[in-house]
């Protein structure tokens, strides 16, 4: 007899809640994973979340996340709220023995992130699984890039350039939102986009960030709100240089003010034997340069990452039938469910999320002192700093 379906609740029903709902609706159709039951979608506005639940395929809606998480028929809690609520909901869910997925970045502060990592570590003893939703790890092209780097195909890594550009704040009259308030979002482009960039540095290289030098800018200081103009309390753009513990150097940029760039995550890795290039706006392709090719044939080759042997492609379409951005969430949930099924740790873990948070905090600290280098303090993978326990 098959195991009963895992009951899922998603907290938050806007952009990320919709994306995650797409994943939950399709993961069992694409991959051989434990069955799930989309039970409750939670939001603040009863009428709005009820409409979203009907549209996305949820059995119920609710405005009470605590009561929802505590239900016996809820096994998985997927947190898609603004960052200010991540820690409170995740800690409550872990204390109730629920598997927890949290959208990136893990939290708004180092203290919250450390508390969450410690709670997740304690919950592992009871086979409770937790994971951070860095969905770009699940792009087949970037998963392939990681494999190539790990195999030594690029030789000694020397330089990385990771730039994440969007333009939705270019208009000075674009209205205020929670993403522009520090108390709700934690930071601006730094946490929203820069967290993806920092996670990719760690994911692709397997290295840790040793120190950073950073700067930031808020180009538009005030924006129209519901009750008049409001002060923007987060950054619009950040620039940072990251020194890695393997000797490589990474240049990271993140901005929501890059006119004409809608969702451009661009990654370049340069090594002693080859290089890689990727652009999210051409997400099914990976550019590879191999210096072991004959000198007359060297240059970048475009790999269409749609073959059955490529990462995540076993459940999808015939060769050449490309995937899309939303499919990364299906891949993310596949990995999360397989970790639950196997009773193993999921990746990226809350400990990984904490390490990203350390780097983001160091960039913010460096920017506050004019770009002076800031050392990133790491701890053992199984240890949480006493100050944050």
GIKANOR-V688551 format. One record per pair of residues at least 24 apart in sequence whose ideal C-beta (glycine too) atoms are under 10 Angstrom apart, sorted by the first residue. I is the first residue (numbers start at 0). J is the second residue. D is the distance in Angstrom with one decimal. If there is no record, write none. Layout:
# GIKANOR-V688551
i={I	I}
j={J	J}
d={D	D}
This chain:
# GIKANOR-V688551
i={1	1	2	2	2	3	3	3	3	3	4	4	4	4	4	4	4	4	5	5	5	5	5	5	5	5	5	5	5	5	5	5	6	6	6	6	6	6	6	6	6	6	6	6	6	6	7	7	7	7	7	7	7	7	7	7	7	7	7	7	7	7	7	8	8	8	8	8	8	8	8	8	8	8	8	8	8	8	8	8	8	8	8	8	9	9	9	9	9	9	9	9	9	9	9	9	9	9	9	9	9	9	10	10	10	10	10	10	10	10	10	10	10	10	10	10	10	10	10	10	10	10	11	11	11	11	11	11	11	11	11	11	11	11	11	11	11	12	12	12	12	12	12	12	12	12	12	12	12	12	12	12	12	12	13	13	13	13	13	13	13	13	14	14	15	15	15	15	15	15	15	15	15	15	16	16	16	16	16	16	16	16	16	16	16	16	16	17	17	17	17	17	17	18	18	18	18	18	18	18	18	18	19	19	19	19	19	19	19	19	19	19	19	19	20	20	20	20	20	20	20	20	20	21	21	21	21	21	21	21	22	22	22	22	22	22	22	22	22	22	22	22	22	22	22	23	23	23	23	23	23	23	23	23	24	24	24	24	24	24	25	25	25	25	25	25	25	26	26	26	26	26	26	26	26	26	27	27	27	27	28	28	29	29	29	29	29	29	29	29	29	30	30	30	30	30	30	30	30	30	30	30	31	31	31	31	31	32	32	32	32	32	32	32	32	32	32	33	33	33	33	33	33	34	35	35	35	35	35	36	36	36	36	38	38	38	38	38	38	39	39	39	39	39	39	39	39	39	40	40	40	41	41	41	41	41	41	41	41	41	41	42	42	43	64	64	64	65	65	65	67	68	68	68	68	68	68	69	69	69	70	70	71	73	73	74	74	75	75	75	75	75	75	75	76	76	76	77	77	77	77	77	77	78	78	79	80	80	81	81	81	81	81	81	81	81	81	82	82	82	82	82	82	82	82	82	82	82	82	82	82	83	83	83	83	83	83	83	83	83	83	84	85	85	85	85	85	85	86	86	86	86	86	86	86	87	87	89	89	89	89	89	89	90	90	90	90	90	91	92	92	92	92	93	93	93	93	93	93	93	93	93	93	94	94	94	94	95	96	96	96	96	97	97	97	97	98	98	98	98	98	98	98	98	98	98	98	99	99	99	99	99	99	99	99	100	100	100	100	100	100	100	100	100	101	101	101	101	101	101	102	102	102	102	103	103	103	103	103	103	103	103	103	103	103	103	103	103	103	104	104	104	104	104	104	104	104	104	104	104	104	104	104	104	104	104	104	105	105	105	105	105	105	105	105	105	105	105	105	105	105	105	105	105	106	106	106	106	106	106	106	107	107	107	107	107	107	107	107	108	108	108	108	109	109	109	109	109	109	109	109	109	109	110	110	110	110	111	111	111	111	112	112	112	112	112	112	112	112	112	112	112	112	112	113	113	113	113	113	113	113	113	113	113	113	113	114	114	114	114	114	115	115	115	115	115	115	115	116	116	116	116	116	116	116	116	116	116	116	116	116	117	117	117	117	117	117	117	117	118	118	119	119	119	119	119	119	119	119	120	120	120	120	120	120	120	120	121	122	123	123	123	123	123	125	126	126	126	126	126	127	127	128	128	128	128	128	128	128	128	128	128	128	128	129	129	129	129	129	129	129	129	130	130	130	130	130	130	130	130	130	130	130	130	130	130	131	131	131	131	131	131	131	131	131	131	131	131	131	131	132	132	132	132	132	132	132	133	133	133	133	133	133	133	133	133	133	133	133	133	133	134	134	134	134	134	134	134	134	134	134	135	135	135	135	135	135	135	135	135	135	135	135	135	135	136	136	136	136	136	136	136	136	136	136	136	136	136	136	137	137	137	137	137	137	137	137	137	137	137	138	138	138	138	138	138	138	138	138	138	138	138	138	138	138	139	139	139	139	139	139	139	139	139	139	139	139	139	139	139	139	140	140	140	140	140	140	140	140	140	140	140	140	140	140	140	140	140	140	141	141	141	141	141	141	141	141	141	141	141	141	141	142	142	142	142	142	142	142	142	142	143	143	143	143	143	143	143	143	143	143	143	143	144	144	144	144	144	144	144	144	144	144	144	144	144	144	145	145	145	145	145	145	145	146	146	147	147	147	147	147	147	147	147	147	148	148	148	148	148	148	148	148	149	149	149	151	151	151	152	152	152	152	152	152	152	152	153	153	153	153	153	153	153	153	153	153	153	153	153	153	154	154	154	154	154	154	154	154	155	155	155	155	155	155	156	156	156	156	156	156	156	156	156	156	156	156	156	156	156	157	157	157	157	157	157	157	157	157	158	158	158	158	158	158	158	158	158	159	159	159	159	159	159	159	159	159	159	159	159	159	159	159	159	159	159	159	160	160	160	160	160	160	160	160	160	160	160	160	161	161	161	161	161	161	161	161	161	161	161	161	161	161	161	161	161	161	161	161	161	162	162	162	162	162	162	162	162	162	162	162	162	162	162	162	162	163	163	163	163	163	163	163	163	163	163	163	163	163	163	163	163	163	163	163	163	163	163	164	164	164	164	164	164	164	164	164	164	164	164	164	164	164	164	164	164	164	165	165	165	165	165	165	165	165	165	165	165	165	166	166	166	166	166	166	166	166	166	166	167	167	167	167	167	167	168	168	168	168	168	168	168	168	168	168	168	169	169	169	169	169	169	169	169	169	169	170	170	170	170	171	171	171	171	171	171	172	172	172	173	173	173	173	174	174	174	174	174	175	175	175	175	175	175	175	175	175	175	175	176	176	178	178	178	179	179	179	179	179	179	179	179	179	179	179	179	180	180	180	180	180	180	181	181	181	181	181	182	182	183	183	184	184	185	185	185	185	185	186	186	186	186	186	186	186	186	186	186	187	187	187	187	187	187	187	187	187	187	187	187	187	187	188	188	188	188	188	188	188	188	188	188	188	188	188	188	189	189	189	189	189	189	189	189	189	189	189	189	189	189	189	189	190	190	190	190	190	190	190	190	191	191	191	191	192	192	192	192	192	192	192	192	192	193	193	193	193	193	193	193	193	193	193	193	193	193	193	194	194	194	194	194	194	195	195	195	195	195	196	196	196	196	196	196	196	196	196	196	196	196	196	196	197	197	197	197	197	197	197	197	197	197	197	197	197	198	198	198	198	198	198	199	199	199	199	199	199	200	200	200	200	200	200	200	200	200	201	201	201	201	201	201	201	202	202	202	203	203	203	203	203	204	204	204	204	204	204	205	205	206	206	206	206	206	206	206	207	207	207	207	207	207	207	207	207	208	208	208	208	208	208	208	208	208	208	208	208	208	208	208	208	209	209	209	209	209	209	209	209	209	209	209	210	210	210	210	210	210	210	210	210	210	210	210	211	211	211	211	211	211	211	211	211	211	211	211	211	211	211	211	211	211	211	211	211	212	212	212	212	212	212	212	212	212	212	212	212	212	212	213	213	213	213	213	213	213	213	213	213	213	213	213	213	213	213	213	213	213	213	214	214	214	214	214	214	214	214	214	215	215	215	215	215	215	215	215	215	216	216	216	217	218	218	218	219	234	234	234	237	237	237	237	237	238	238	238	239	239	239	239	239	239	239	239	240	240	240	240	241	241	241	241	242	242	242	244	244	251	251	253	262	273	273	274	275	275	276	277	279	280	281	282	282	282	282	282	282	283	283	283	283	283	283	284	285	348	349	350	350	350	350	350	350	351	353	353	353	353	353	354	354	357}
j={33	34	33	34	340	33	34	36	72	74	33	34	35	36	37	38	72	74	32	33	34	35	36	38	72	73	74	75	98	336	339	340	35	36	37	38	39	58	70	71	72	73	74	75	76	97	35	36	37	38	39	40	57	58	73	74	75	76	77	98	100	332	336	37	38	39	40	41	57	59	61	64	67	68	70	72	73	74	75	76	77	78	92	97	37	38	39	40	41	42	51	52	55	57	67	75	76	77	78	79	80	100	39	40	41	42	61	64	67	68	76	77	78	79	80	84	85	88	89	92	101	102	40	41	42	43	48	51	64	77	78	79	80	81	84	88	102	40	41	42	43	44	47	48	49	50	51	52	54	55	57	60	79	80	42	47	48	51	79	80	81	177	79	102	77	78	79	80	81	102	103	132	134	328	40	41	42	48	51	52	55	57	77	78	79	80	102	51	54	55	79	325	328	79	102	132	134	324	325	327	328	331	55	77	78	79	100	102	132	134	325	328	331	332	51	52	54	55	56	57	77	79	328	55	56	325	326	328	329	332	77	100	132	134	137	325	326	327	328	329	330	331	332	333	335	55	56	57	75	77	328	329	332	336	55	56	57	328	329	332	56	314	325	326	328	329	332	314	328	329	330	331	332	333	335	336	329	332	333	336	314	329	311	313	314	315	326	329	330	332	333	311	313	314	315	329	330	332	333	334	336	337	313	314	333	336	337	314	329	332	333	334	335	336	337	339	340	74	75	336	337	339	340	336	74	75	332	336	339	72	73	74	75	67	70	72	73	74	75	63	64	66	67	68	70	72	73	76	67	77	79	65	66	67	68	76	77	78	79	80	88	79	80	80	88	91	92	91	92	95	92	92	93	94	95	97	99	94	95	97	95	97	95	97	98	98	339	99	100	128	332	335	336	339	100	101	129	101	102	130	132	332	335	102	132	132	177	183	107	176	177	178	180	182	183	184	185	106	107	108	111	177	178	182	183	184	185	186	190	191	194	107	108	111	177	180	181	182	183	184	185	183	111	112	115	131	185	352	110	111	112	113	114	115	118	111	115	114	115	118	119	129	349	114	115	117	118	119	118	118	122	127	129	117	118	119	121	122	123	125	127	129	349	118	121	122	127	127	122	125	126	127	122	127	128	129	122	126	127	128	129	130	335	336	338	339	345	127	128	129	130	131	335	345	349	128	129	130	131	132	331	332	335	345	129	130	131	132	349	352	131	132	133	134	131	132	133	134	135	190	191	194	195	197	198	347	352	355	356	131	132	133	184	185	186	189	190	191	193	194	195	197	198	352	355	356	359	129	131	132	133	190	194	347	348	349	350	351	352	353	354	355	356	359	131	185	190	349	352	353	356	181	182	183	184	185	186	190	356	185	356	360	387	353	356	357	359	360	361	376	384	386	387	356	384	386	387	185	353	356	387	185	349	350	352	353	354	355	356	357	359	360	383	387	349	350	353	356	357	378	383	384	385	386	387	388	349	353	383	387	388	349	350	352	353	356	383	387	348	349	350	351	352	353	354	356	378	382	383	384	387	349	350	353	382	383	384	387	388	349	383	344	345	348	349	350	352	353	383	344	348	349	350	380	381	382	383	383	349	342	343	344	348	349	342	338	339	341	342	343	339	342	335	336	337	338	339	340	341	342	343	344	345	348	335	338	344	345	348	349	350	352	331	332	334	335	338	339	344	345	346	347	348	349	351	352	194	198	331	345	346	347	348	349	350	351	352	353	355	356	327	328	331	332	335	347	352	194	195	197	198	199	201	202	327	331	346	347	351	352	355	195	324	325	326	327	328	329	330	331	332	163	195	196	198	199	202	264	266	277	279	282	324	327	331	195	198	199	201	202	203	310	327	330	331	334	346	347	351	310	311	326	327	328	329	330	331	332	333	334	199	264	277	279	282	283	285	304	310	311	322	324	326	327	330	282	283	285	304	305	306	309	310	311	312	315	321	322	326	327	330	266	275	277	278	279	281	282	283	284	285	286	302	303	304	305	309	310	322	199	202	203	264	266	275	277	279	282	285	304	310	327	202	203	285	304	309	310	311	312	330	275	277	285	287	302	304	306	308	309	310	311	312	199	202	203	266	268	275	276	277	285	286	287	302	304	310	199	202	203	204	205	275	310	309	310	203	268	270	273	275	285	287	289	302	202	203	204	205	268	270	273	275	203	204	205	270	272	273	270	272	273	274	275	287	289	291	203	204	268	269	270	271	272	273	274	275	287	288	289	290	269	270	271	272	273	274	290	291	245	246	247	270	271	272	203	204	205	206	243	245	246	247	248	249	268	269	270	271	274	245	246	247	248	268	269	270	271	274	247	248	249	250	267	268	269	270	274	196	199	200	203	204	206	241	243	247	248	249	250	251	266	267	268	269	270	275	196	248	249	250	251	252	265	266	267	268	269	276	193	195	196	197	198	199	200	203	239	241	249	250	251	252	253	264	265	266	267	268	277	192	196	238	250	251	252	253	254	257	260	263	264	265	266	267	278	188	191	192	193	194	195	196	199	237	251	252	253	254	255	257	260	262	263	264	265	266	279	188	192	236	252	253	254	255	256	257	258	259	260	261	262	263	264	265	279	280	191	192	253	254	255	256	257	260	261	262	263	264	254	255	256	257	258	259	260	261	262	263	255	256	257	260	261	262	217	218	219	222	231	235	236	254	255	256	257	218	219	235	254	255	256	257	258	259	260	219	222	256	258	218	219	220	221	222	223	219	222	223	219	222	223	255	222	223	224	225	229	221	222	223	224	225	226	227	228	229	230	231	222	224	231	233	255	217	219	222	224	229	230	231	232	233	234	235	255	224	229	230	231	232	233	230	231	232	233	234	232	233	232	233	232	233	233	356	359	360	363	215	232	233	234	237	253	359	360	362	363	215	216	217	231	232	233	234	235	236	237	253	254	255	256	215	216	217	233	234	235	236	237	252	253	254	255	256	257	213	215	233	234	235	236	237	239	251	253	358	359	360	362	363	366	233	234	237	253	355	356	359	363	233	234	253	255	236	237	251	252	253	254	255	262	264	234	236	237	238	239	251	252	253	254	355	358	359	362	363	253	352	355	356	358	359	251	253	264	279	355	237	239	241	249	250	251	252	253	264	265	266	355	358	359	239	241	249	251	253	354	355	356	357	358	359	361	362	347	351	352	354	355	358	249	251	264	266	268	277	241	243	247	249	251	266	268	355	358	243	249	347	351	354	355	358	346	347	351	249	266	268	275	277	243	244	245	247	249	268	243	245	241	243	244	245	246	247	249	241	243	244	245	354	357	358	375	377	239	241	242	243	244	249	251	354	355	357	358	361	362	374	375	377	241	242	243	244	245	246	361	372	374	375	377	240	241	242	243	244	358	361	365	372	373	374	375	239	240	241	242	249	251	357	358	359	360	361	362	363	364	365	366	370	372	373	374	375	238	239	240	241	242	361	362	365	366	369	370	371	372	373	237	238	239	240	241	251	358	359	361	362	363	364	365	366	367	368	370	371	372	373	238	239	240	362	365	366	367	369	370	239	253	254	362	363	365	366	367	370	254	256	366	256	254	255	256	256	362	363	366	359	362	363	365	366	362	366	370	358	359	361	362	363	365	366	370	362	365	370	372	358	361	362	375	372	374	375	375	377	358	362	362	324	297	299	299	299	302	301	304	324	324	321	321	322	323	324	326	327	309	319	320	321	322	323	321	309	380	383	378	379	380	381	382	383	380	377	378	383	384	387	378	380	384}
d={9.1	7.0	6.5	7.3	8.6	9.5	7.8	8.5	9.5	9.2	7.8	4.1	5.7	4.0	9.4	9.1	9.7	8.8	9.6	5.8	7.0	5.1	6.8	9.4	9.8	9.1	4.3	5.6	7.9	7.6	7.2	9.3	7.9	5.2	8.7	4.6	8.1	9.3	7.7	8.7	4.5	4.8	5.0	7.0	9.9	9.6	5.3	6.6	5.6	6.0	7.9	9.4	8.8	9.9	7.4	7.3	4.6	8.1	6.5	9.3	9.4	9.2	10.0	8.9	6.1	4.3	7.5	6.3	8.9	9.2	8.1	8.0	5.0	6.7	7.7	9.4	4.9	9.0	7.1	5.5	7.0	9.5	8.9	8.4	8.0	9.4	7.7	5.4	6.9	9.4	9.7	9.5	8.5	7.6	9.6	9.0	8.2	4.5	8.1	5.9	9.8	9.1	9.0	8.4	4.6	8.2	9.4	5.0	7.5	7.9	6.7	7.0	5.1	6.3	5.6	7.7	9.6	5.8	9.8	8.9	9.7	9.8	8.6	7.1	6.7	9.2	9.3	9.8	9.1	8.5	6.9	3.5	4.3	8.0	8.3	9.4	7.9	5.3	7.3	4.3	9.1	9.0	7.3	5.1	9.6	9.0	4.1	7.4	9.4	7.6	8.8	8.0	7.7	9.7	7.9	9.1	9.8	8.3	7.7	9.1	9.4	9.7	8.3	9.9	9.3	9.2	3.9	8.5	9.8	5.2	9.6	8.0	9.6	9.1	6.9	8.7	7.4	8.8	7.0	9.9	7.8	9.9	8.5	9.8	4.4	8.5	9.3	7.3	8.4	6.4	8.7	9.2	9.9	7.9	9.1	9.4	8.1	8.5	6.2	8.8	5.3	9.8	9.2	5.5	9.4	5.5	7.9	7.8	7.7	9.4	10.0	5.9	8.5	7.8	8.0	8.8	8.6	3.8	6.8	7.1	9.1	8.9	8.9	7.6	9.3	5.2	8.8	6.1	7.5	9.8	8.9	9.8	9.6	8.9	9.9	7.7	8.5	8.4	3.4	4.8	8.3	6.5	4.6	8.7	9.4	8.5	8.2	8.7	8.9	7.5	8.4	8.9	6.4	9.9	7.0	5.1	9.2	10.0	9.0	10.0	9.8	10.0	8.9	8.4	8.7	5.3	8.7	9.3	8.5	5.2	8.7	8.9	4.4	5.8	8.9	6.7	9.7	9.3	9.5	8.7	8.6	8.8	9.1	9.3	4.2	6.7	8.2	5.6	8.7	9.6	7.5	8.5	7.9	4.6	9.3	7.4	8.3	8.6	4.5	9.5	8.1	8.3	9.1	7.7	9.0	9.9	9.2	9.4	9.8	7.6	5.6	9.2	8.9	4.2	6.2	9.0	7.2	9.6	9.9	5.1	8.1	6.6	5.0	9.1	8.7	7.4	8.0	7.1	10.0	8.2	9.7	8.9	9.7	8.6	8.0	6.3	6.4	9.2	9.4	9.7	9.2	9.5	5.0	9.3	7.6	8.9	6.8	9.7	9.2	9.8	9.7	9.7	9.3	5.3	8.7	9.4	9.9	9.7	9.4	8.8	9.4	9.8	9.2	9.3	6.0	8.2	9.1	6.5	9.7	9.5	9.8	5.0	9.9	9.4	6.0	6.2	9.4	9.9	5.8	9.1	9.3	9.6	9.7	6.5	9.8	6.3	8.2	7.7	7.1	8.8	9.3	8.0	8.5	7.6	7.5	8.9	9.7	8.1	8.3	9.9	8.2	8.5	8.8	6.3	8.6	8.2	9.5	9.5	8.6	9.6	4.9	7.8	8.8	9.5	4.7	6.3	8.8	6.3	4.4	9.0	8.6	9.1	9.4	9.9	7.1	5.8	4.7	8.7	6.8	9.3	9.9	5.7	9.6	9.1	8.2	8.9	9.5	6.4	4.8	7.6	7.3	8.7	7.1	8.8	7.4	9.6	9.2	9.5	8.6	3.8	7.7	9.8	6.2	5.6	9.2	8.6	10.0	9.0	5.3	7.3	8.0	7.4	8.0	6.6	6.6	9.6	5.4	9.5	9.8	9.4	9.4	9.1	8.8	10.0	4.8	6.4	7.8	4.7	10.0	9.5	6.4	6.7	9.2	7.4	9.5	8.4	9.9	9.5	7.6	6.5	9.5	5.9	9.0	7.2	9.6	9.3	8.9	9.1	6.0	4.6	7.0	8.5	7.6	9.1	8.6	5.5	8.7	7.7	7.8	4.5	7.6	9.7	9.7	9.8	8.4	8.7	7.5	5.3	7.9	5.9	7.9	7.8	5.7	8.3	7.5	7.5	5.7	6.4	7.6	7.4	7.8	4.6	9.2	8.8	5.6	5.6	5.2	8.1	9.5	8.1	8.8	5.1	6.9	9.9	7.2	8.6	7.2	7.7	10.0	7.8	9.8	8.9	9.6	7.1	8.4	9.0	4.8	8.1	8.7	4.0	9.0	9.0	8.8	6.8	6.3	6.3	6.7	9.9	5.4	9.5	9.7	9.7	8.5	9.1	9.8	6.3	9.6	8.5	3.1	6.5	9.5	7.0	5.8	9.8	9.8	7.4	9.5	9.3	7.6	8.5	6.5	8.2	8.2	8.1	7.3	3.2	7.9	7.6	9.1	6.9	8.0	8.2	9.8	8.0	5.8	6.9	8.9	5.3	10.0	9.9	9.0	9.2	6.9	9.8	9.9	8.3	5.7	9.0	9.8	8.5	8.9	10.0	7.7	9.6	6.2	4.7	9.2	8.5	4.1	8.2	9.4	8.9	9.8	8.0	9.5	9.8	6.0	8.2	9.3	9.3	5.5	6.3	10.0	8.0	3.0	7.6	9.7	9.6	8.4	6.4	8.0	5.2	9.6	7.4	7.5	9.5	9.8	9.8	7.8	4.4	5.0	8.9	7.0	4.3	9.0	9.0	9.7	10.0	5.7	9.8	8.2	8.6	9.4	9.1	9.5	4.3	9.3	7.2	6.0	7.8	9.5	9.2	9.6	6.8	3.9	7.4	9.0	9.4	9.8	9.6	8.7	7.7	7.1	9.6	7.2	9.2	6.9	9.9	9.4	9.4	9.4	6.5	9.0	9.8	10.0	9.9	8.3	9.5	4.5	8.8	9.0	9.7	7.0	9.1	9.8	5.0	4.9	9.4	9.2	7.9	7.7	7.3	5.2	9.3	9.3	9.4	8.7	6.8	6.8	5.2	9.5	9.2	8.0	9.7	7.7	5.3	7.1	9.6	8.8	3.8	7.2	6.6	6.6	7.8	8.9	8.8	9.2	8.2	9.9	8.8	9.0	4.8	7.2	6.4	9.4	6.3	4.0	9.3	7.9	9.9	9.5	8.0	6.1	9.4	8.8	8.6	9.4	7.6	6.5	9.6	4.5	8.2	9.5	7.5	9.6	8.3	9.4	5.4	8.0	8.2	8.0	8.6	8.5	9.4	9.5	4.1	5.8	9.7	7.7	5.2	9.8	9.5	5.7	9.4	7.5	6.5	8.4	6.8	9.2	9.6	7.5	9.1	9.5	6.6	9.7	9.4	7.1	7.8	9.9	5.4	9.3	9.9	8.3	8.6	7.9	8.6	7.9	6.8	9.8	8.3	6.6	8.2	4.4	7.8	8.2	3.5	5.0	9.2	8.2	7.1	9.9	9.3	8.1	7.8	5.9	8.8	9.3	8.3	8.6	8.5	8.4	8.7	8.8	5.8	8.0	8.6	7.5	8.6	4.5	7.7	9.2	5.0	4.9	5.1	6.1	9.0	9.9	6.9	9.0	9.2	8.0	9.5	9.3	5.7	9.4	9.2	8.8	6.3	6.5	6.4	4.2	9.4	7.8	9.2	4.4	9.7	8.3	8.7	9.6	7.1	7.6	7.2	9.3	7.4	9.4	6.3	9.2	8.7	7.8	9.1	8.7	9.5	9.0	9.9	9.8	8.5	7.9	3.6	6.7	9.9	8.5	9.1	9.6	5.8	9.1	7.4	5.6	9.7	9.6	5.8	5.9	9.7	9.9	9.2	9.1	6.0	7.6	7.2	5.2	9.3	6.4	5.9	9.8	8.6	9.8	9.3	9.8	9.3	6.1	5.4	8.8	8.3	9.9	8.5	9.4	7.3	9.4	9.0	9.8	8.1	6.7	8.3	7.1	9.6	9.7	9.6	5.7	6.6	7.6	6.8	7.8	9.7	7.5	9.1	9.3	6.8	8.9	7.7	9.7	8.1	7.0	5.9	9.9	8.6	7.9	7.2	9.0	9.9	10.0	6.3	7.7	3.1	7.5	5.8	4.6	6.4	6.7	9.0	9.0	8.8	9.2	9.8	4.4	3.6	3.1	6.6	9.7	7.9	9.5	8.5	7.8	8.2	5.8	4.3	7.8	8.7	5.9	9.4	7.8	8.0	6.6	8.0	4.5	9.5	9.4	6.5	7.6	4.9	8.2	9.7	9.8	7.8	5.7	7.4	8.9	5.5	6.1	6.7	9.5	6.6	5.8	7.6	7.6	7.8	7.6	4.4	8.5	8.9	9.5	8.5	6.2	7.4	7.1	9.6	8.1	8.1	6.3	7.4	4.0	7.0	8.3	7.5	6.9	5.3	7.4	9.8	9.6	10.0	9.7	7.6	4.9	8.3	8.4	7.5	7.4	4.4	8.2	8.2	9.2	9.2	8.5	4.4	8.3	9.8	5.7	6.5	8.8	9.8	9.2	6.5	7.3	5.2	7.6	8.7	7.7	7.3	5.2	7.7	9.0	9.5	9.4	7.7	9.6	8.0	7.6	4.5	7.7	8.4	8.7	9.1	7.4	7.5	4.8	8.0	8.7	9.9	7.8	8.8	4.0	7.1	9.5	6.0	5.3	9.1	9.8	8.3	7.1	4.7	7.6	9.3	9.1	9.1	8.5	7.2	4.8	7.7	9.2	8.3	9.4	8.2	9.2	7.5	7.9	5.7	8.3	8.7	3.6	9.3	8.8	3.7	8.6	8.2	4.4	8.0	7.5	9.8	10.0	8.6	6.8	8.7	7.1	4.8	8.2	6.5	6.2	6.6	5.9	7.4	9.4	8.4	7.1	6.7	5.2	5.3	6.0	5.3	6.5	9.3	9.0	5.9	9.0	9.9	9.8	8.1	9.3	10.0	8.2	6.9	8.4	8.9	6.1	9.3	8.7	4.4	5.6	9.6	9.0	8.9	9.5	9.8	8.2	5.6	7.9	5.1	8.6	9.6	8.9	9.5	9.9	9.8	8.6	5.1	9.8	9.0	7.5	9.3	9.3	7.6	6.3	8.1	6.5	8.4	9.5	6.3	5.4	6.8	8.2	9.2	8.9	4.7	6.7	4.1	7.8	9.7	9.9	8.5	4.7	9.1	7.5	8.7	9.1	9.9	7.5	8.5	9.3	9.2	6.5	9.2	7.8	9.1	4.9	7.2	5.8	9.9	9.0	9.5	9.6	7.8	9.0	8.2	5.8	7.2	9.8	9.1	4.0	5.2	9.5	7.5	9.8	9.5	9.4	8.8	5.9	7.8	9.3	8.5	10.0	9.6	8.6	9.5	5.3	6.2	8.4	9.9	6.9	9.3	9.1	6.6	8.1	9.9	7.4	7.8	8.6	3.3	4.1	6.0	8.1	8.0	8.7	9.3	7.0	9.9	8.1	9.6	9.7	7.9	5.7	6.2	5.4	5.7	9.0	4.3	5.4	5.1	8.1	9.8	8.5	6.7	7.7	5.5	9.9	8.9	4.8	8.8	9.8	6.4	10.0	5.8	9.5	6.3	6.4	8.5	8.2	9.1	9.6	9.1	9.4	8.8	6.1	9.2	8.7	9.6	7.6	7.3	9.3	8.5	9.7	9.0	3.9	7.4	7.1	9.5	8.0	9.0	9.6	5.6	9.8	7.6	6.5	8.4	3.9	9.4	9.1	8.7	6.3	7.1	9.7	8.6	8.7	5.6	8.2	8.8	6.2	9.9	8.1	6.7	9.5	9.2	9.3	8.6	9.3	8.4	9.7	4.7	7.7	5.9	7.7	9.9	8.4	9.6	9.6	9.9	8.7	7.7	8.7	6.7	9.3	8.6	5.0	9.1	9.3	4.8	6.5	9.9	8.3	6.7	7.5	8.5	9.0	5.4	9.2	9.2	9.1	8.1	6.2	9.7	9.2	6.3	7.2	8.9	5.0	7.1	9.4	9.8	9.2	8.1	9.1	9.9	8.3	7.1	6.7	7.1	8.4	9.0	7.6	8.7	9.6	7.5	6.4	8.3	9.5	6.4	9.6	6.6	6.5	8.0	7.9	9.7	7.9	9.6	4.3	5.5	4.1	8.6	6.6	8.9	9.9	7.0	4.9	8.5	6.9	9.2	8.8	7.5	5.8	9.5	4.9	7.2	6.1	7.6	7.7	9.6	8.1	9.1	7.9	4.8	7.6	9.4	9.8	5.0	8.6	8.1	4.9	6.3	4.7	9.1	9.5	10.0	9.8	7.1	6.2	8.5	9.0	7.7	4.7	9.3	9.5	9.8	7.5	8.8	5.1	6.3	4.9	6.1	5.4	6.9	5.3	7.4	9.3	8.6	9.7	6.4	9.3	9.6	4.6	5.2	9.6	8.5	5.6	9.5	9.6	7.1	5.6	8.5	6.4	9.1	6.7	4.8	8.4	8.4	9.3	8.5	5.4	9.1	9.7	5.2	7.0	5.0	7.5	6.2	6.7	3.8	7.6	8.8	8.4	9.6	9.5	7.6	3.7	7.3	8.2	4.1	4.7	9.1	9.8	6.4	9.5	9.4	7.8	5.3	7.6	9.8	8.8	7.5	5.0	9.7	7.8	4.9	8.8	9.4	9.9	7.8	7.4	9.2	4.3	8.7	9.6	8.8	8.6	8.9	9.6	9.1	9.6	5.6	8.1	9.7	8.4	7.8	9.2	6.3	8.4	9.9	7.0	9.1	8.8	8.8	8.5	9.5	8.8	4.8	9.8	7.4	8.2	9.0	9.7	9.3	8.9	8.7	7.1	9.0	8.4	8.6	7.9	9.3	9.0	9.3	8.6	9.0	8.1	9.6	7.8	9.3	9.9	7.8	9.0	9.8	9.5	9.7	7.7	9.7	9.7	8.2	7.5	7.6	6.7	9.4	8.6	9.7	9.3	9.6	4.4	6.3	8.8	9.1	9.4	9.0	9.9	9.2	9.9	6.1	8.4	9.6	8.3	9.4	9.7	8.7	7.8	9.4	8.7	9.1	9.0	9.9}
